[in-house]
């Protein structure tokens, strides 16, 4: 009997708790969304699998010395993984649309209103029993509104590491749900005639302009917001490698092998924080709700700013492109193009939407730098 009892105690079945079963189900749901629904599969698949692994009793994946423990502390605690992701994204980004129409920076900036609006919302939520968000927690939650996963992970790891799992899952979930969340907001805030507005073709941008742009952005960041330089600097490095044309091997590695490897371990590290004791709290529900509000406010602010710019400009601007101010690249721009084509089959807005879209990437990094400088 003692041997049977010992054998039974050595199995996971003898140690499973309800919370662990629930979180493994959450991991299975993320895998379903990634594989079947194809919602942000590159991140949701390793995050979901990491959630399953970290909740297995006796496996020790997230215990000191375990694989997920080491991956988290090497890549997330240090902030290395989000920075490497930003370098890869920079190497894949084309700033031509933004350089050709610099006014689109205003749309990328307007979309960040969701971040700062949600900051106050998270603090106000403390009036509800069960919520105790500090100013650092509120700042980390607010960054979800930028719809930028690496930025959200970077800021959460600095300000609210205990909330990292919920913040990361919320950020990537809302990024994946861009095609579902944004179109109703876009149709609600624009008229049929506004959605039909056609915009003229953008001018051709020279190679010299493309090379100078990341250097100019980095210089401005160094001078005025040094706390944002880790993110902006790596982003500009990746972009400069691409546009210079002299280090194609490095640029291709950043765009492919490096970002792919880091993405795997980043997802597993985030998934390791989806343990039952940290995720199954009332605060998690608050984070998910605030993330949805932040994302909706950011989308709405971008559209309203585009409408205002169209009225004040001699050249009409389709307000739909304001929705691309959130930094879900290039998904938000594709959604704008799709909704524009529904209203006018000759209305191709993809390149115009890429301007505020890449501006949103810079905007979310700058917003993270501001929050880090204020409350870090």
N, C-alpha and C positions, 0 to 999 in steps of 0.2 A: 504493500500500500504506500509506503514511504517513497518508493521508487516511482510509482505511478503519479503520486502527488508532485514529486520533483519534476517529472517529465511534463506534467500539466502546467506547472509554474514556469517552465522554460518556453512555453508557447505564448504567442501574442494574444490568443483568445482569452487567456486567464487574466489579462491586464488591460484589455480594452475598456475605455470609459466612454460614456455617451458623447462627450465633447469631441473626442478624437474621431468617433464615427461620423459625427456631423461635419467636421472639418475635412475628413477624407471624402465625404460626399460633395463638399464645396470644391475640392480639387478635381473630382470627377466631372463636376459641372463645367469647370474651366476647360478641362480636356474636351468635353463635348462641344463647347462653344468654339474652341480652336479647330477641332478636326471636322466636325459636321457643319457648323455655321461659318467656319473660316473667319472668325472675329479675331483679328490681331494674333494669328497663330504663332508667329515667331516668339512672342513673349508669353501668351497665355498657356501654351503647351508646357514649356519648362516650369512656369509658375505653378500650374496645376499639378504637375508631377512632383515638384518640390513639396507642395502642400501634402500630398499623399505620403511621401517618404518621411517627412518630419513628424507625422502623427502616428507612425508605426511604433507600438510599445516595444521596448527593449532593443530596438534597432540602433539607437544612439547616433542617428545621423546629425542631430543638432546639439548633441552633448559636447562639452569641451573635448577637442581632439577628433570629433566626427567630421565627415566630409563637408556637410552643409555648414557646420560651425566654422570650419577653416575658410571655406569659400566666402562666407558672409564677412568674416573679419578681414580677410585679405582684400576683397573687392569693394564691399559696401562701407564698412567702418572707415576705411581709408579714403573713400570717395573716388577710387581709381576707376571702377567699372563705368559709372555715368560719364566720366570725362573721356574715356576711350570711345564710348558710344557716340559722344558729341563729335569727336574727331572723325569718326566714320561717317556720321550724318553730314558733317561739313564737306567731306570729300564727295558726297553724292548730291550736293546742293548746287543749283545753278542760280546765281543772283541776277541774271540778265533782266528778268521782268522787273525786279525792284530797282535796278540801276537805270533802266529805261524810263521808269515812272516813279521817282523817289517819293512822291506824295503818298504812295502806298504804305510808307512807314507809319503814317498817322492811323491807318486801319489796324496795323499790327499792334500799335500802342493802345488803341481804343479797346481792343479785345481783351486787354489785361485788366480792364475795370472789374471783370469777374473775380480776379484774384483779390483785389483790395476790398471789394464789397463783401466777399465771403470772409475775409479776415475779421471784420466787425460782426458778421453773422455768427462766427464760431465763438467769439467772446460773449455775444448776447445769449448764446445757447446755454451758458453757465447758469442762467436764471432758471432753467428747467432742472428739476431734481434728477440726479444721476449723472450729470455732466460736470466735469471739472477740467476744462481745457485751459492750460496756461497760455500766455501770449506766444510762446515758442510753438506750442501745439497748434494754435490757431493759424500762425503763419505757415506752418508746414501743410496744414489741411487746405489753406487757401490756394496754394500753388497748383492744386488739382485743376483749377479753372483755366490754367494755361494749356491744358491738354497735351502736356509734354512729359512723358514717362521718366526719362533720365533726369530731367530737372527736378521733378517731384521726388525721386529717390535721393538725389544729391542733397536737396534741402532737408528732407525728412531725416536723413542719416545724421545731419548736423544739428537739427533743432529738436526732433522728436523721434528718436530711434525706436521707442516702444510702439509707436503708431505706424512704423514703416510698412508693415504688411498690408494694413487696411488702406493706407494712402496709395501705395503702389497699385494694388488691385483696383481701387476706384479710378485712378488715373488711366490705367491701361484699358479698363472696361469702358470708360466713357470715350476714350480714343477709338476703340473698336466699334462703339455704337454711334459714331458720327453720322453714318448714313441714315440712322433711324431718328436721332435726336434733332439734327439741324434742319432738315427740310420743313417740318411743321412750323418752326420758329421763323424760317425764311419766308414762308408763304403768309404767315400771320402779319409780319411787319412790312411787307411790300405789296404793291398793287400789281395787277397783271401787266399794265403798261410799263411799270418800272422794271419788271423782270424781262421784258422784251427789248430793253435798251441794248443796242449794239455798240461796241466800243472799237475805235480804230486800231489797226495793227500797230504793235509796238516797234520802235526804231531798233536797228541793229546795234548791238553793244560790242565795242572793240575789245580785243584781248587785253590791252593795256588797262582799260577800265576794270575788267574782271580781276586783274592782278592787284591793282591799287585798292580796290574796295575792301577786301578782308584786312589789309594792313591799316587802312583808315579807321575801320570799325574797332580794331584792336587798340589803336592809339587813343581814340576817344574813350574807350573803356578804361584804359590805364590811367588817363588823366582825371576822369570824373567819377568812375565807379569801380575801383580796384577789387572790391569784393566779388564782382561778377567775372573777373578775368579768368578764373579757372575754367568755367564753362565756355565763355566767349572765346578765350584764347585757344582752346583745343578745337573749337568749331572753326575758327579762322585758319588754324594750321592745316586742318583737313582740306578746307576750301582752297587755300593757297597751293597745296600740293597738287590739287586737281587742275587749277587754272594756269599754273606756271608752265605745265607741259614738260618739265625737265626731270620729274621724278615719277614717271608713270607707274613704275613697279611699286613704289611706296603708296601712291594713290590707290592703285588697284588692290593692294593688300588691306589698306584701311577700309575700302568699300566692301571687301569680300571676306577674306580669311579672318582678319582681326575682329571685325564687328560681329561676324558669325560666332566665333568662339566666345567672345565676351558676352554676347546675347544669351548663349546657353547658360553660362555660369551666373549671369545677372538674374535670369529667370529662376534658377534653382535657389539662389540666395534669397530672393524675395519670397519665394514659396516657403522657405524654411522659417519665415516669421509668421506663417499662417498656422501657428499652433493653437490648440483649443483655448489655452489659458489666456492668450493675448488677443485673440480675434473675436471670441464669443463674448462680447461686452456691449453694453448699450452705447458706448462711445463709437463703436464700429458703425452702428446704424446711423449715428449722427454724422460721421465722416462721409458715408455713402450719400446721405441726403444733401449735405453741404456741397459735396463734389458735383452733384447734378445741378444744384442752384448756381454754383460758380461757373460751370460750363455753359449754362443757359444765358447767364448774364453776359459772359464774354462774347458769345455769338450775337446776342441782341445789340450790345454796345458797338460791335463792329459794323453791323448793318445800319444802325442809326447814324453812325459817323459817316458812312458812305453816302447815305441820303443827304446829310447836311453838306458834304463836299460837293455832291452833284448839283445842289441848288446854288451854291456859291461859285461854282466853276462855269466857265464859258463852254467847256466840253463835258457832255453828260457822262456820268459814271453809273454803271449798273450797280445798285445797292447790294445785290447778291454777293458781290465779291468781298464785302465787309465780313461775311461769315467765315471767310478763309483766314481771318486774322488770328484765329486760334492756331497753335503750332502743330496740329496733327498733319504732318507733311507726308505725302501729297494728298491724303485722303480728303481733307476739307476742300481743297481746290477741285478735286474730281466731283465732289457733291455739288459744289457751286456750278460747275459746268453742266452737270446732269439736269439740275433744276432750271438753268437757263435755257437748255435745249428743249425742255418740255414746254416752255412758254413761246420759244421762237426757234424753229429748226435750223435757222441760219446763224444762231447766236453762239459762237464758240468763245467761252470765257476762261478756258483753262489757263492760258498764259497770263492773262490779266489777274486771275485769282492767285497765281503762284507768287506774285509780288507781295501782297499782304500775308500770304502763307509763310514765306521765309522770313518776313518781317516779324511774324508772330514767334518764330523760333528765337530770334534775337530778343524780342520783347519779353518772353517768359524767362530767359536767362538774366536779363536786366532786372526784372521784377524779383527774381530769386536773390540777386545781388543786393537789391534794396532792402528786402526783408532780412537778409543775413546781417546787413550793416546795422539795421535798426534794432533787431531783437536777438541777434546771435551772441 
